[in-house]
Amino acid sequence: MHPAFSVIFLTTLIGAAQGLFLALFTAQSYAAFKLLPEPDAHAFYGQGSLLAVLLLAAGLVASFFHLGHPERAWRAAAMWRTSWLSREVIVLPAFMGVVFLYGLAHWLDWHPLLMTLPGGLPVDPSAILGVAGTVLAFALFLCTAMIYACLKFLSEWHSPLTVINYVLLGGASGFSLAAAFAAVTAPELVSFLAAWAAIITLLGMVSRIASLYRNARLKPKSTLQTAIGIKHPKIVQKTQGFMGGSFNTREFFHGQPVAVLRGVKWFFIIAVFPLPLLLLLSGMQGGAGVLATAFVVQYAGLLAERWFFFAQANHPQNLYYQSIA
């Protein structure tokens, strides 16, 4: 498939924002159980939520560059009963709203006691918003990933590993960003968040390599013979019948040689997994610059990973449109 940079930025930006919010609420949950020191809510939770909202907004803006008629974008929600894209269009703004309210509650220090759970654990509006945001974050991961995983004719995408990778890679980048952000606003949480970022990155490495291994061994169910309906054992396409490209050759094929795909694959494997891991482990004692570098390197790798994710998918129509001239 032809990778669209608008979709690449959309999925990586909102994935990092989802991971960042999950990191914020994870830290709050641990602090509520007295397993972590309570950070400055105004700085860490409030400003962290603002950063997550900005990432979500940036991703939303990027998505508009993929639309032929942006003024009709609201219609995308109409098919929510059958379309994962429509569900994503509904869940994304809902998640943005909850993250904004979550951050606002911490910013305004609005923590009235609503109830007390068994064991004496207090529940305030930020806790309820945090739970709602967590549900929406995972729902958004599911909707975004299933847009691709539900396509049975694209074998590279039609796998549970697609959903797992979206969750883990978004979570890894978000927790890496949270660790770097905590180095400035809540140093007492750095080692906790960096450790979780490293763990999720390791899990993401296992999952992504598993998907690469699986995809490398896929065999197309169709052949050139079935594509054109001729059973002759030896068929070689010499031309498409015209001298230039077409919509089919532009939108369903990346147009890059095998060497480029191989280079992008090894770049993202190194940039998303081992390099951030080393930087996260070395910055666990509070090195803001090192942790920020870990996030930047990992995000750059995720851009390459997402490009490769789209480019690797081999549309069945390419069996017919194998040669321009």
Backbone as numpy.savetxt, mean C-alpha at the origin, in Angstrom:
# Nx Ny Nz CAx CAy CAz Cx Cy Cz
1.05 -5.36 -17.80 0.21 -4.17 -17.80 1.09 -2.92 -17.80
0.52 -1.81 -18.26 1.24 -0.54 -18.26 1.07 0.14 -16.91
2.16 0.34 -16.15 2.02 0.97 -14.82 1.64 2.44 -14.93
0.60 2.84 -14.23 0.18 4.25 -14.18 0.74 4.87 -12.91
1.56 5.91 -13.06 2.22 6.49 -11.89 1.21 7.11 -10.92
0.06 7.55 -11.42 -0.96 8.09 -10.51 -1.43 7.02 -9.53
-1.62 5.78 -10.03 -2.06 4.68 -9.17 -0.92 4.22 -8.27
0.30 4.26 -8.79 1.46 3.90 -7.96 1.57 4.81 -6.76
1.45 6.12 -6.98 1.52 7.07 -5.86 0.30 6.94 -4.95
-0.88 6.71 -5.54 -2.08 6.53 -4.72 -1.90 5.38 -3.74
-1.53 4.21 -4.23 -1.49 3.03 -3.37 -0.36 3.10 -2.35
0.78 3.68 -2.72 1.89 3.75 -1.76 1.67 4.84 -0.72
1.10 5.96 -1.12 0.86 7.05 -0.16 -0.21 6.68 0.86
-1.33 6.15 0.38 -2.38 5.80 1.34 -1.96 4.60 2.18
-1.15 3.70 1.60 -0.64 2.58 2.39 0.23 3.05 3.54
1.11 4.01 3.28 1.95 4.57 4.35 1.09 5.28 5.39
0.05 5.98 4.94 -0.84 6.67 5.88 -1.60 5.68 6.75
-2.07 4.59 6.16 -2.77 3.57 6.93 -1.83 2.96 7.97
-0.62 2.64 7.56 0.35 2.09 8.49 0.70 3.06 9.59
0.82 4.35 9.25 1.12 5.36 10.26 0.01 5.45 11.30
-1.24 5.46 10.84 -2.34 5.53 11.80 -2.36 4.29 12.69
-2.15 3.12 12.10 -2.12 1.89 12.91 -1.00 1.95 13.94
0.13 2.55 13.58 1.23 2.70 14.54 0.83 3.64 15.67
0.14 4.73 15.34 -0.29 5.68 16.38 -1.23 5.01 17.37
-2.23 4.29 16.85 -3.20 3.69 17.75 -2.61 2.50 18.48
-1.66 1.80 17.88 -0.97 0.72 18.58 -0.23 1.27 19.79
0.47 2.39 19.60 1.19 3.01 20.72 0.22 3.46 21.80
-0.94 4.03 21.40 -1.93 4.46 22.38 -2.48 3.26 23.15
-2.71 2.15 22.47 -3.25 0.97 23.13 -2.26 0.40 24.14
-1.01 0.33 23.76 0.01 -0.16 24.69 0.13 0.77 25.90
0.08 2.08 25.64 0.17 3.04 26.75 -1.04 2.93 27.67
-2.23 2.63 27.11 -3.43 2.48 27.93 -3.30 1.30 28.89
-2.58 0.26 28.47 -2.36 -0.90 29.33 -1.09 -0.76 30.17
-0.51 0.44 30.16 0.70 0.74 30.95 1.91 -0.06 30.49
1.91 -0.46 29.22 3.05 -1.19 28.67 4.06 -0.25 28.01
3.65 0.99 27.80 4.51 2.03 27.25 4.27 3.33 28.00
5.26 4.21 28.06 5.02 5.53 28.66 4.06 6.34 27.80
3.28 7.18 28.41 2.31 8.01 27.69 3.04 9.19 27.05
3.01 9.31 25.71 3.70 10.43 25.06 2.86 11.71 25.12
3.42 12.77 24.60 2.69 14.04 24.48 1.61 13.85 23.41
0.36 13.78 23.84 -0.73 13.49 22.92 -0.86 14.55 21.84
-0.67 15.81 22.21 -0.80 16.90 21.24 0.22 16.75 20.12
1.47 16.44 20.47 2.53 16.37 19.47 2.51 15.06 18.70
2.44 13.94 19.43 2.58 12.64 18.75 1.29 12.21 18.05
0.20 12.14 18.79 -1.06 11.68 18.19 -1.69 12.74 17.30
-1.71 13.98 17.77 -2.34 15.05 17.01 -1.62 15.35 15.71
-0.32 15.63 15.81 0.45 15.95 14.61 0.66 14.72 13.73
0.78 13.54 14.36 0.91 12.31 13.57 -0.33 12.04 12.74
-1.50 12.30 13.31 -2.74 12.12 12.55 -2.83 13.11 11.41
-2.37 14.34 11.65 -2.35 15.34 10.59 -1.47 14.87 9.44
-0.31 14.31 9.78 0.59 13.79 8.74 -0.09 12.67 7.96
-0.82 11.79 8.64 -1.53 10.71 7.96 -2.60 11.26 7.02
-3.33 12.27 7.48 -4.37 12.87 6.63 -3.75 13.51 5.39
-2.59 14.16 5.56 -1.91 14.78 4.41 -1.48 13.73 3.40
-0.98 12.59 3.88 -0.60 11.52 2.96 -1.82 10.97 2.23
-2.91 10.79 2.96 -4.14 10.31 2.33 -4.65 11.29 1.28
-4.61 12.57 1.61 -5.05 13.60 0.66 -4.16 13.62 -0.58
-2.84 13.46 -0.38 -1.92 13.43 -1.51 -2.22 12.23 -2.41
-2.50 11.09 -1.81 -2.86 9.92 -2.59 -4.15 10.12 -3.35
-5.12 10.77 -2.70 -6.40 11.04 -3.35 -6.22 11.97 -4.54
-5.39 13.01 -4.37 -5.11 13.93 -5.48 -4.43 13.19 -6.63
-3.48 12.31 -6.30 -2.78 11.55 -7.34 -3.75 10.70 -8.15
-4.77 10.17 -7.49 -5.71 9.29 -8.19 -6.49 10.02 -9.27
-6.68 11.34 -9.12 -7.46 12.09 -10.10 -6.75 12.18 -11.45
-5.42 12.03 -11.45 -4.68 12.08 -12.71 -4.88 10.82 -13.53
-5.53 9.82 -12.95 -5.80 8.57 -13.66 -7.19 8.56 -14.27
-7.96 9.63 -14.03 -9.34 9.67 -14.49 -9.46 10.45 -15.78
-10.23 9.92 -16.70 -10.48 10.64 -17.93 -11.37 11.85 -17.71
-12.33 11.73 -16.79 -13.26 12.82 -16.46 -13.32 12.95 -14.93
-12.37 13.69 -14.33 -12.34 13.82 -12.86 -13.63 14.36 -12.27
-14.37 15.17 -13.06 -15.61 15.75 -12.54 -16.67 14.69 -12.30
-16.49 13.51 -12.86 -17.46 12.42 -12.67 -16.98 11.41 -11.63
-15.94 11.76 -10.88 -15.35 10.80 -9.94 -16.36 10.30 -8.92
-17.31 11.16 -8.55 -18.29 10.78 -7.53 -19.14 9.58 -7.96
-19.25 9.38 -9.27 -20.06 8.26 -9.76 -19.40 6.91 -9.48
-18.11 6.93 -9.16 -17.40 5.67 -8.93 -17.97 4.89 -7.75
-18.66 5.58 -6.84 -19.21 4.91 -5.66 -20.53 4.19 -5.94
-21.08 4.37 -7.13 -22.42 3.86 -7.41 -22.49 2.33 -7.46
-21.37 1.68 -7.77 -21.39 0.23 -7.95 -20.82 -0.51 -6.74
-21.06 -0.01 -5.55 -20.43 -0.55 -4.35 -20.85 -2.00 -4.07
-21.97 -2.43 -4.61 -22.41 -3.81 -4.35 -21.53 -4.84 -5.04
-20.92 -4.49 -6.16 -20.16 -5.46 -6.94 -18.72 -5.04 -7.21
-18.37 -3.79 -7.00 -17.06 -3.28 -7.39 -16.19 -2.97 -6.18
-14.99 -3.54 -6.14 -14.04 -3.21 -5.08 -13.53 -1.79 -5.22
-13.48 -1.28 -6.44 -13.08 0.11 -6.65 -14.09 1.06 -6.01
-15.38 0.77 -6.20 -16.42 1.59 -5.59 -16.32 1.54 -4.07
-16.05 0.39 -3.53 -15.90 0.27 -2.07 -14.71 1.06 -1.57
-13.60 1.04 -2.35 -12.44 1.83 -1.98 -12.78 3.32 -1.98
-13.56 3.76 -2.97 -13.95 5.16 -3.07 -14.78 5.59 -1.86
-15.53 4.66 -1.28 -16.35 4.97 -0.10 -15.51 4.91 1.17
-14.67 3.88 1.29 -13.92 3.67 2.53 -12.83 4.72 2.71
-12.18 5.16 1.63 -11.07 6.11 1.75 -11.48 7.42 2.42
-12.51 8.12 1.94 -12.89 9.36 2.64 -13.41 9.11 4.05
-14.07 7.96 4.27 -14.52 7.64 5.63 -13.32 7.49 6.56
-12.28 6.82 6.08 -11.06 6.65 6.88 -10.39 8.00 7.13
-10.35 8.85 6.11 -9.76 10.19 6.28 -10.50 10.96 7.36
-11.83 10.88 7.35 -12.61 11.60 8.35 -12.35 11.10 9.76
-12.26 9.78 9.93 -12.02 9.22 11.26 -10.63 9.58 11.75
-9.62 9.52 10.87 -8.26 9.89 11.26 -8.21 11.36 11.68
-8.91 12.21 10.94 -8.95 13.63 11.29 -9.58 13.84 12.67
-10.69 13.18 12.92 -11.36 13.32 14.22 -10.50 12.74 15.35
-9.82 11.65 15.06 -8.92 11.04 16.05 -7.82 12.02 16.44
-7.20 12.62 15.44 -6.16 13.60 15.71 -6.71 14.83 16.41
-7.91 15.26 16.02 -8.52 16.44 16.63 -8.81 16.20 18.11
-9.28 15.00 18.45 -9.56 14.68 19.85 -8.30 14.79 20.69
-7.18 14.32 20.16 -5.92 14.43 20.90 -5.41 15.87 20.90
-5.59 16.56 19.80 -5.10 17.94 19.69 -5.80 18.85 20.70
-7.11 18.64 20.84 -7.89 19.45 21.77 -7.92 18.88 23.18
-7.18 17.76 23.37 -7.16 17.08 24.66 -8.58 16.76 25.13
-9.38 16.24 24.21 -10.78 15.91 24.51 -10.86 14.44 24.88
-10.82 14.14 26.17 -10.79 12.77 26.64 -11.80 12.52 27.76
-13.07 12.86 27.56 -14.07 12.56 28.60 -14.25 11.06 28.75
-14.43 10.61 29.96 -14.60 9.18 30.22 -15.99 8.75 29.76
-16.04 7.81 28.84 -17.31 7.30 28.33 -17.75 6.03 29.04
-16.79 5.18 29.36 -17.07 3.93 30.07 -15.77 3.38 30.62
-15.91 2.40 31.47 -14.74 1.72 32.02 -14.87 0.22 31.76
-13.91 -0.34 31.09 -13.94 -1.76 30.79 -13.53 -2.58 32.01
-13.87 -3.86 32.03 -13.41 -4.72 33.13 -11.89 -4.64 33.29
-11.44 -4.48 34.49 -10.02 -4.28 34.74 -9.67 -2.83 34.95
-10.68 -1.95 34.84 -10.44 -0.54 35.09 -9.89 0.24 33.92
-9.95 -0.32 32.69 -9.42 0.39 31.53 -10.43 1.44 31.07
-10.04 2.74 31.08 -10.98 3.79 30.67 -11.13 3.85 29.15
-12.31 4.22 28.71 -12.59 4.37 27.28 -13.03 5.79 27.03
-12.31 6.48 26.14 -12.65 7.86 25.78 -12.91 7.94 24.27
-13.32 9.09 23.73 -13.63 9.19 22.30 -12.46 8.79 21.40
-11.22 9.11 21.80 -10.08 8.77 20.95 -9.92 7.26 20.82
-10.26 6.52 21.87 -10.16 5.06 21.81 -11.20 4.49 20.84
-12.42 5.02 20.90 -13.47 4.55 19.99 -13.12 4.91 18.55
-12.62 6.14 18.34 -12.21 6.55 17.00 -11.02 5.71 16.52
-10.14 5.35 17.44 -9.00 4.51 17.08 -9.43 3.14 16.61
-10.39 2.54 17.30 -10.90 1.23 16.89 -11.59 1.34 15.53
-12.40 2.39 15.35 -13.09 2.58 14.07 -12.08 2.80 12.95
-11.05 3.60 13.23 -10.02 3.84 12.23 -9.25 2.59 11.88
-9.00 1.74 12.86 -8.29 0.48 12.60 -9.11 -0.42 11.68
-10.41 -0.53 11.95 -11.29 -1.33 11.09 -11.30 -0.77 9.67
-11.40 0.55 9.55 -11.43 1.17 8.23 -10.08 1.04 7.52
-8.98 1.09 8.27 -7.66 0.95 7.66 -7.51 -0.42 7.01
-7.90 -1.46 7.73 -7.81 -2.80 7.15 -8.84 -3.00 6.04
-10.00 -2.37 6.17 -11.00 -2.45 5.10 -10.46 -1.78 3.83
-9.75 -0.67 4.00 -9.17 0.03 2.85 -8.06 -0.80 2.22
-7.23 -1.44 3.03 -6.22 -2.36 2.49 -6.89 -3.43 1.65
-7.97 -4.01 2.19 -8.68 -5.09 1.49 -9.27 -4.59 0.17
-9.94 -3.44 0.21 -10.58 -2.92 -1.00 -9.54 -2.61 -2.08
-8.45 -1.95 -1.69 -7.43 -1.60 -2.67 -6.80 -2.83 -3.29
-6.44 -3.80 -2.45 -5.79 -5.00 -2.96 -6.73 -5.86 -3.80
-8.00 -5.93 -3.40 -8.95 -6.79 -4.12 -9.33 -6.23 -5.49
-9.07 -4.95 -5.73 -9.27 -4.41 -7.08 -8.46 -5.22 -8.08
-7.30 -5.67 -7.64 -6.39 -6.44 -8.50 -6.51 -7.94 -8.25
-6.64 -8.34 -6.99 -6.67 -9.77 -6.67 -7.93 -10.46 -7.20
-8.99 -9.72 -7.47 -10.24 -10.34 -7.94 -10.22 -10.64 -9.43
-9.19 -10.18 -10.14 -9.13 -10.37 -11.59 -8.55 -11.75 -11.92
-9.42 -12.69 -12.20 -8.99 -14.07 -12.41 -8.13 -14.23 -13.65
-8.33 -13.37 -14.65 -7.57 -13.54 -15.89 -6.15 -13.00 -15.79
-5.80 -12.32 -14.68 -4.43 -11.89 -14.44 -3.87 -12.74 -13.30
-3.24 -13.83 -13.66 -2.81 -14.82 -12.67 -1.83 -14.25 -11.66
-1.00 -13.29 -12.09 0.00 -12.71 -11.18 -0.65 -11.98 -10.02
-1.85 -11.47 -10.23 -2.55 -10.72 -9.18 -3.56 -11.58 -8.42
-4.10 -12.59 -9.09 -5.21 -13.36 -8.51 -4.68 -14.35 -7.47
-4.37 -13.81 -6.29 -3.78 -14.62 -5.22 -4.00 -13.92 -3.89
-4.19 -14.67 -2.79 -4.26 -14.05 -1.46 -3.00 -13.28 -1.11
-1.88 -13.61 -1.74 -0.63 -12.91 -1.46 -0.71 -11.43 -1.85
-1.55 -11.11 -2.82 -1.72 -9.71 -3.20 -2.26 -8.90 -2.04
-3.28 -9.41 -1.37 -3.86 -8.72 -0.21 -2.85 -8.66 0.93
-2.18 -9.77 1.20 -1.20 -9.82 2.29 -0.08 -8.83 2.05
0.39 -8.74 0.80 1.48 -7.81 0.49 1.06 -6.36 0.66
-0.14 -6.02 0.25 -0.61 -4.65 0.42 -0.66 -4.28 1.90
-1.13 -5.19 2.72 -1.23 -4.92 4.16 0.15 -4.78 4.78
1.03 -5.74 4.50 2.34 -5.75 5.15 3.25 -4.63 4.66
3.25 -4.36 3.36 4.13 -3.31 2.84 3.64 -1.93 3.25
2.32 -1.72 3.26 1.80 -0.46 3.78 2.08 -0.30 5.26
1.89 -1.39 6.01 2.18 -1.35 7.44 3.64 -1.09 7.72
4.54 -1.71 6.95 5.98 -1.52 7.17 6.38 -0.07 6.94
5.91 0.53 5.84 6.28 1.92 5.56 5.66 2.86 6.59
4.44 2.57 7.04 3.80 3.42 8.04 4.48 3.37 9.39
4.86 2.18 9.81 5.57 2.06 11.10 6.97 2.65 11.01
7.62 2.54 9.86 8.93 3.19 9.68 8.79 4.70 9.79
7.75 5.24 9.17 7.51 6.68 9.27 7.18 7.07 10.70
6.40 6.25 11.39 6.05 6.53 12.78 7.28 6.54 13.67
8.23 5.63 13.42 9.45 5.60 14.22 10.27 6.87 14.02
10.37 7.31 12.75 11.09 8.56 12.48 10.38 9.75 13.10
9.05 9.76 13.03 8.27 10.85 13.60 8.39 10.86 15.13
8.41 9.67 15.74 8.53 9.57 17.19 9.89 10.06 17.67
10.93 9.92 16.84 12.26 10.39 17.23 12.26 11.89 17.49
11.31 12.60 16.90 11.22 14.05 17.07 10.19 14.42 18.13
9.07 13.69 18.18 7.96 14.08 19.05 7.79 13.22 20.30
8.26 11.97 20.25 8.09 11.06 21.40 9.24 10.06 21.44
10.45 10.50 21.84 11.63 9.63 21.81 11.46 8.33 22.61
10.60 8.35 23.62 10.42 7.16 24.44 9.74 6.02 23.69
9.16 6.29 22.51 8.46 5.27 21.73 9.28 4.77 20.54
10.46 5.34 20.33 11.22 5.04 19.11 11.57 3.56 19.01
12.15 3.00 20.06 12.58 1.60 19.99 11.39 0.67 19.76
10.25 0.97 20.38 9.05 0.15 20.21 8.58 0.18 18.76
8.45 1.37 18.19 7.93 1.51 16.83 8.93 0.99 15.80
10.22 1.25 16.02 11.23 0.76 15.09 11.28 -0.77 15.09
11.10 -1.36 16.27 11.10 -2.83 16.36 9.92 -3.41 15.59
8.74 -2.80 15.75 7.57 -3.28 15.02 7.74 -3.06 13.52
8.34 -1.93 13.13 8.60 -1.67 11.71 9.51 -2.75 11.13
10.53 -3.14 11.90 11.45 -4.18 11.45 10.74 -5.53 11.32
9.89 -5.85 12.28 9.17 -7.13 12.25 8.23 -7.19 11.04
7.47 -6.11 10.81 6.54 -6.09 9.68 7.30 -6.11 8.36
8.45 -5.44 8.30 9.27 -5.46 7.10 9.76 -6.88 6.80
10.17 -7.60 7.84 10.60 -8.99 7.66 9.45 -9.86 7.14
8.26 -9.69 7.73 7.09 -10.44 7.27 6.76 -10.08 5.82
6.86 -8.79 5.51 6.61 -8.36 4.14 7.60 -8.95 3.15
8.87 -9.08 3.58 9.88 -9.68 2.72 9.53 -11.13 2.40
9.11 -11.88 3.42 8.74 -13.28 3.21 7.55 -13.37 2.24
6.55 -12.52 2.47 5.35 -12.56 1.64 5.63 -12.14 0.21
6.41 -11.07 0.04 6.67 -10.58 -1.32 7.56 -11.53 -2.10
8.54 -12.12 -1.46 9.39 -13.10 -2.15 8.57 -14.33 -2.50
7.64 -14.71 -1.64 6.76 -15.84 -1.95 5.93 -15.55 -3.20
5.45 -14.31 -3.34 4.66 -13.97 -4.52 5.54 -13.95 -5.77
6.78 -13.47 -5.64 7.70 -13.49 -6.78 7.99 -14.93 -7.21
8.20 -15.79 -6.23 8.46 -17.21 -6.51 7.26 -17.84 -7.21
6.06 -17.54 -6.72 4.84 -18.09 -7.32 4.67 -17.59 -8.75
4.82 -16.28 -8.96 4.58 -15.70 -10.28 5.59 -16.17 -11.31
6.82 -16.43 -10.87 7.85 -16.87 -11.81 7.54 -18.26 -12.36
6.68 -18.99 -11.70 6.36 -20.36 -12.11 4.96 -20.50 -12.70
4.32 -19.39 -12.97 3.00 -19.45 -13.59 3.12 -19.83 -15.07
2.17 -20.60 -15.53 2.11 -20.96 -16.93 0.78 -20.49 -17.49
0.80 -19.71 -18.59 -0.46 -19.21 -19.16 -1.41 -20.33 -19.53
-2.68 -20.13 -19.26 -3.69 -21.13 -19.62 -4.05 -21.05 -21.09
-3.76 -19.88 -21.69 -4.06 -19.70 -23.11 -2.77 -19.75 -23.92
-2.92 -19.96 -25.21 -1.79 -19.99 -26.14 -2.12 -19.10 -27.33
-1.13 -18.91 -28.20 -1.39 -18.14 -29.42 -2.46 -18.83 -30.26
-2.47 -20.15 -30.22 -3.47 -20.90 -30.98 -4.89 -20.60 -30.47
-5.08 -20.61 -29.15 -6.41 -20.34 -28.61 -6.77 -18.86 -28.74
-5.76 -17.99 -28.80 -6.03 -16.56 -28.91 -6.66 -16.21 -30.26
-6.24 -16.92 -31.32 -6.77 -16.60 -32.65 -7.67 -17.70 -33.19
-7.84 -18.79 -32.41 -8.77 -19.84 -32.80 -8.27 -20.75 -33.91
-6.95 -20.91 -34.03 -6.37 -21.80 -35.04 -5.54 -22.84 -34.33
-5.72 -24.11 -34.65 -5.08 -25.20 -33.92 -3.75 -25.66 -34.52
-3.25 -24.96 -35.51 -1.98 -25.38 -36.12 -0.86 -25.35 -35.08
0.00 -26.37 -35.05 1.02 -26.45 -33.98 2.10 -25.37 -34.05
2.33 -24.81 -35.24 3.40 -23.81 -35.38 2.82 -22.52 -35.93
2.65 -21.54 -35.04 2.14 -20.23 -35.44 3.10 -19.18 -34.94
3.55 -18.29 -35.82 4.46 -17.20 -35.44 3.87 -15.90 -35.94
3.70 -14.93 -35.03 3.16 -13.64 -35.42 4.28 -12.75 -35.95
4.07 -12.19 -37.13 5.06 -11.32 -37.74 4.69 -9.85 -37.64
3.40 -9.57 -37.65 2.94 -8.18 -37.59 1.53 -8.14 -37.07
1.10 -6.96 -36.59 -0.28 -6.78 -36.15 -1.17 -6.33 -37.31
-0.57 -6.00 -38.41 -1.36 -5.50 -39.53 -1.31 -3.99 -39.64
-0.57 -3.34 -38.75 -0.39 -1.89 -38.87 1.00 -1.57 -38.34
1.50 -0.40 -38.68 2.90 -0.06 -38.44 3.15 0.60 -37.09
2.12 1.10 -36.43 2.30 1.80 -35.16 1.65 1.08 -34.01
1.75 1.68 -32.83 1.14 1.13 -31.64 -0.35 1.39 -31.60
-0.99 0.87 -30.60 -2.43 1.05 -30.43 -2.73 1.11 -28.95
-4.00 1.28 -28.61 -4.41 1.27 -27.21 -4.00 -0.04 -26.54
-4.14 -1.13 -27.28 -3.81 -2.44 -26.73 -2.34 -2.58 -26.38
-1.47 -2.04 -27.22 -0.04 -2.15 -26.95 0.44 -1.14 -25.92
-0.29 -0.04 -25.77 0.13 0.99 -24.80 -0.37 0.69 -23.39
-1.59 0.23 -23.26 -2.22 0.11 -21.94 -2.09 -1.28 -21.33
-1.78 -2.29 -22.13 -1.73 -3.65 -21.59 -0.32 -4.23 -21.63
0.67 -3.38 -21.91 2.06 -3.84 -21.91 2.95 -2.69 -21.47
3.94 -2.98 -20.64 4.79 -1.94 -20.07 5.80 -1.39 -21.06
6.13 -2.15 -22.10 7.03 -1.65 -23.13 8.50 -1.66 -22.77
8.89 -2.28 -21.68 10.28 -2.29 -21.24 10.91 -3.66 -21.50
12.22 -3.68 -21.78 12.89 -4.98 -21.97 13.00 -5.75 -20.65
13.30 -7.02 -20.77 13.39 -7.90 -19.61 14.44 -7.41 -18.63
15.53 -6.83 -19.15 16.61 -6.35 -18.28 16.12 -5.26 -17.33
15.21 -4.41 -17.80 14.68 -3.34 -16.95 13.85 -3.94 -15.82
12.99 -4.90 -16.15 12.18 -5.55 -15.11 13.06 -6.24 -14.08
14.10 -6.89 -14.55 15.00 -7.58 -13.62 15.71 -6.57 -12.71
16.14 -5.44 -13.27 16.80 -4.41 -12.47 15.87 -3.79 -11.45
14.62 -3.50 -11.86 13.64 -2.93 -10.93 13.33 -3.91 -9.81
13.23 -5.19 -10.16 12.93 -6.20 -9.14 14.01 -6.24 -8.07
15.26 -6.29 -8.46 16.33 -6.37 -7.47 16.49 -5.07 -6.70
16.19 -3.94 -7.36 16.26 -2.67 -6.64 15.23 -2.63 -5.52
13.98 -3.00 -5.83 12.98 -2.90 -4.77 13.18 -3.95 -3.68
13.68 -5.12 -4.04 13.94 -6.12 -3.01 14.96 -5.59 -2.00
16.01 -4.93 -2.49 17.04 -4.39 -1.60 16.56 -3.16 -0.87
15.86 -2.26 -1.58 15.47 -0.98 -0.98 14.30 -1.09 -0.01
13.43 -2.08 -0.21 12.26 -2.20 0.66 12.57 -3.02 1.91
13.48 -3.97 1.79 13.66 -4.91 2.90 15.01 -4.79 3.63
16.14 -5.25 3.11 17.36 -5.26 3.94 17.89 -3.89 4.32
17.86 -2.93 3.39 18.39 -1.60 3.74 17.59 -0.93 4.85
16.26 -0.84 4.75 15.49 -0.25 5.86 15.68 -1.02 7.17
15.79 -2.35 7.08 16.00 -3.14 8.29 17.27 -2.72 9.01
18.35 -2.59 8.25 19.62 -2.18 8.85 19.52 -0.77 9.45
18.85 0.13 8.74 18.71 1.51 9.22 17.80 1.57 10.45
16.74 0.78 10.45 15.84 0.76 11.60 16.54 0.24 12.84
17.31 -0.83 12.68 18.01 -1.41 13.83 19.08 -0.47 14.35
19.76 0.23 13.44 20.81 1.15 13.89 20.23 2.44 14.46
18.98 2.77 14.13 18.38 4.00 14.63 17.43 3.81 15.79
17.39 2.60 16.36 16.44 2.30 17.43 16.69 3.10 18.70
17.89 3.65 18.86 18.20 4.43 20.05 17.83 5.90 19.88
17.12 6.23 18.81 16.61 7.59 18.69 17.24 8.43 17.61
17.90 7.82 16.64 18.51 8.59 15.56 17.48 9.03 14.55
17.00 10.26 14.65 15.94 10.74 13.76 16.37 10.72 12.31
17.60 11.14 12.03 18.07 11.17 10.65 18.15 9.79 10.04
18.64 8.82 10.82 18.76 7.45 10.33 17.38 6.86 10.08
16.44 7.10 11.00 15.10 6.55 10.83 14.37 7.22 9.67
14.58 8.51 9.49 13.98 9.20 8.35 14.53 8.65 7.04
15.83 8.35 7.03 16.44 7.75 5.84 15.84 6.38 5.57
15.59 5.62 6.63 14.98 4.30 6.47 13.63 4.40 5.77
12.82 5.39 6.19 11.51 5.54 5.56 11.66 5.99 4.11
12.54 6.95 3.83 12.71 7.46 2.47 13.18 6.35 1.53
14.17 5.58 2.00 14.68 4.48 1.17 13.59 3.44 0.93
12.85 3.10 1.99 11.80 2.10 1.84 10.68 2.59 0.93
10.31 3.87 1.04 9.25 4.39 0.19 9.69 4.42 -1.28
10.95 4.80 -1.52 11.46 4.77 -2.89 11.42 3.34 -3.44
11.77 2.38 -2.59 11.68 0.98 -3.01 10.26 0.55 -3.28
9.31 1.07 -2.48 7.91 0.70 -2.68 7.37 1.26 -3.99
7.85 2.43 -4.41 7.45 2.95 -5.71 7.89 1.99 -6.82
9.13 1.49 -6.69 9.62 0.52 -7.67 8.86 -0.80 -7.57
8.56 -1.22 -6.33 7.81 -2.47 -6.13 6.44 -2.39 -6.77
5.77 -1.26 -6.60 4.43 -1.13 -7.16 4.48 -1.03 -8.68
5.54 -0.40 -9.22 5.71 -0.37 -10.68 5.87 -1.79 -11.19
6.70 -2.57 -10.52 6.93 -3.95 -10.92 5.67 -4.78 -10.78
4.90 -4.52 -9.74 3.64 -5.25 -9.51 2.72 -5.11 -10.71
2.61 -3.89 -11.25 1.74 -3.67 -12.41 2.38 -4.20 -13.69
3.69 -3.97 -13.85 4.35 -4.37 -15.08 4.42 -5.88 -15.24
4.53 -6.60 -14.13 4.67 -8.06 -14.21 3.39 -8.75 -14.66
2.25 -8.11 -14.44 0.98 -8.74 -14.82 0.88 -8.83 -16.34
0.72 -10.02 -16.84 0.69 -10.27 -18.28 -0.75 -10.48 -18.73
-1.32 -9.45 -19.37 -2.70 -9.54 -19.83 -2.82 -10.58 -20.94
-3.88 -11.41 -20.92 -4.04 -12.45 -21.96 -4.06 -11.89 -23.38
-4.48 -10.64 -23.56 -4.53 -10.09 -24.91 -3.14 -9.96 -25.53
-2.09 -9.99 -24.69 -0.73 -9.90 -25.23 -0.34 -11.14 -26.02
-1.10 -12.22 -25.87 -0.88 -13.38 -26.71 -1.13 -13.06 -28.17
-2.06 -12.14 -28.41 -2.39 -11.75 -29.79 -1.53 -10.59 -30.26
-1.40 -9.56 -29.39 -0.63 -8.37 -29.76 0.81 -8.52 -29.31
1.53 -9.44 -29.92 2.91 -9.71 -29.52 3.91 -8.82 -30.25
3.56 -8.35 -31.39 4.52 -7.60 -32.19 3.84 -6.42 -32.85
4.51 -5.26 -32.82 3.95 -4.08 -33.49 4.19 -4.15 -34.97
5.38 -4.53 -35.35 5.69 -4.61 -36.78 6.86 -5.56 -36.99
